[in-house]
Amino acid sequence: MTFKLGLTGSIGMGKSTTAQMFVEEGCALWDADAAVHRLYAKGGAAVAPMEKAIPGVMRDGAISRDILRVKISEDPALLKTIERIVHPLVGVDRQSFIDAATSDILVFDIPLLFETGGDARMDAVACVSISSEDQEARVLARGTMTKDQFETIRAKQMPNEEKCRRSDYVIVTDSLDHAKQQVSQVCADIRAQQNA
């Protein structure tokens, strides 16, 4: 019996690092962002329909995220068009992963799990969390965005407290060792349930 665990958390909370810890515990990992990258890449299933719906977003046979960002900033309504094209394709990618997986625990790394209602398809949800101060410090330390850009992204995401409240497990990522212990505990708990 395969267990589906949703893994979510706001920007800078340590979700990608935590996802790899689940892999080290023998779980299979599906990453929503990586799925979109595959769909946008040369030969990806989203390339032709996206270029047809939003002419000019293709460069060298792939979808250019930079061009897409500019077009969305000029016309925010394009997001709905993109979602109509991409969401079903992401669903196909996710189902292919489920069909091929052999692990007892499948981890689904989905940043907007609650926002998109994806939690309904999971057996349980784990949320990564740290204080908002640590979150901001981590994101700004990457040097990839300004404080304003970070605040804009954070404002679009469900508040961390709400995500934690709605999750079955909360993994505090204040240190790598602490996060690892919690991931091990989550896996042990799920496996105990499966074997009960």
N, C-alpha and C positions, 0 to 999 in steps of 0.2 A: 504494500500500500504506500503510495507516494504522498508526501505531505507538502503542501504549497505554502511557503512562508513569504509574505510580502515584506520587503525591507525598504523603509522610507526614512525621510529626514530632510530638514531644510538645508539650504546651501551652507557649506562650511562646517557641517556637523560631523563629518568623518565617515560618510556613508560608503564611499568607494573603498576606503581602507578596511572598514568593517566587513564589506562584502567579500573581500579576499580572505578574511579570517574564516568565514563560513566555508569557502572553498577548501581551506586547510583542514577543516573539520569533516571533509568528505561530502560536502553538499555540491549540487550542480547549480551554477549561477547563470541567470538570464538578466541582461542589462538593457533596460529600455533605451537609454541614450545610444548605446552601441548598436541596437537594432535600427534606430533612425539613421545612424551613420552608414550602416550597410545599405539601407534603402536609398540613401542620397548618393552613394558612391557610384562610380562608372558601372553600368550594367545593373544597377539597383532597380527594384520594382517601382520606386516612386519617381524615377527620373522623367520618363516620358509623360505620365499624367500631370506632373508638376509643371513641366515646360509648356504643356498644352494649356493648362489653367492660368499660369502666370508666365507668359512669354518673357524670355530673357534671363531666367534664373539658372540656366544651364551653362557651364563652362567646361570645356574638354570632356564632355560626356557625363559630367556629374553635376549635382545641384550645388551651387555656390552659396554657402551659408552667409557670406558677407553681402552678396547681392540680395539674398532673401531678407536679411536684417534691414537693409535700406528700404526695400519695397514695403516691408511691414511697418516701418516707422512712417512711411509716406501714406500708407493705407492700412490701419490696424484691422479693418474688416477682412483682410486677406487671411488672418489667422484661422477664421472659420473654414475657408476654402482649403487651407493646408490640412487642418484637422480632418476634414471629410475625406481627403485623399490618404493621409498618412495613418490615421488610427486603425482603419481596417487592415492595412498592410502590416502594421505592428502586431495586430492580433494574429495574423497568419504566421508571422515570424515566431511569436510566443508559443503558438500551438505546435509548430514544428519542433521547437525546443522540448516541449512537454512530451511529445510523441517519441522523441529520440532519447530522452533522459533515462538513465539507469540508476541514479542515486535515490536513496530513500527520502531525502529532503531536497526539494527544489526551492531555491531562493530567487525571488523576483525583485531586482533592484529597480524601483520605480519612484523617482523623486516626487511626482504628483499623484501618488497612489490614492489618497483620500479625495483629492480635488477632482479626480476623474472617475471616482466610484470603483476603482480597481480592487479595493479591499474586499468587495463582495465576492470576488473570485478566489480569495485566499482562505486557507484553513486557519491562519493566524497572521498577525502583523507585528513586526519588530520595528521600533523607531529609534534611530540614533539621536542623541541629545547632548548638548553642553549649554553652558550659560550664554546668554545673548552677547555678553562682553567678549567671551572667548570666541564665539562664532564670528563676530565682527573682526576681531584681531586676526584670526586665521585667514579669513577671506582677503582682507586688505594686505596681509603679509605675502600673498601670492603675487601681488603687483599686477594683476590682470584687469582690475576694475577700480573705479573710484568709489568713494564712500556713497555718493549719490546713486551710482549704478547698483551698488550692493543694496541700498535701502529700497530702490525700486523693485528689485527681484524679491527681497524679503517681504515687501508689502503685498506682492501677488500670491505668496505662498500662505497656506493655512498656518496660523500661529503655532509655534512649537508646543506650547502647553496643550493646545487642542489635539495635536497629533499624538502626543504622549498619552493623553487621557483616553483616546480611542484605540490605542495599541494594546496588544496582549503582552508584549515585552518592551521594556525601555532599556536601551544599551547606552550607558553614559561613557562617552569617549574622551574622558579627561586625561587618560594615559593609554598607551598601547597595551600594557599588561592588564590593566583593569578591563579594557574592552575585550581582550582575548578571553579572560576568565568568564565574562558575561556571555560571550558567544558560545563557549564550551558548555556553559550551563543551559543556555537556550536549546542547543542541540541535544544535550542529555535529557532535558525535559520532554522534548518532542519525541525522542526515541523511546523514552519510558512510556509515553502515552500510546505510541504505536504498538508497543509490545505488551500493553496491559490486556 
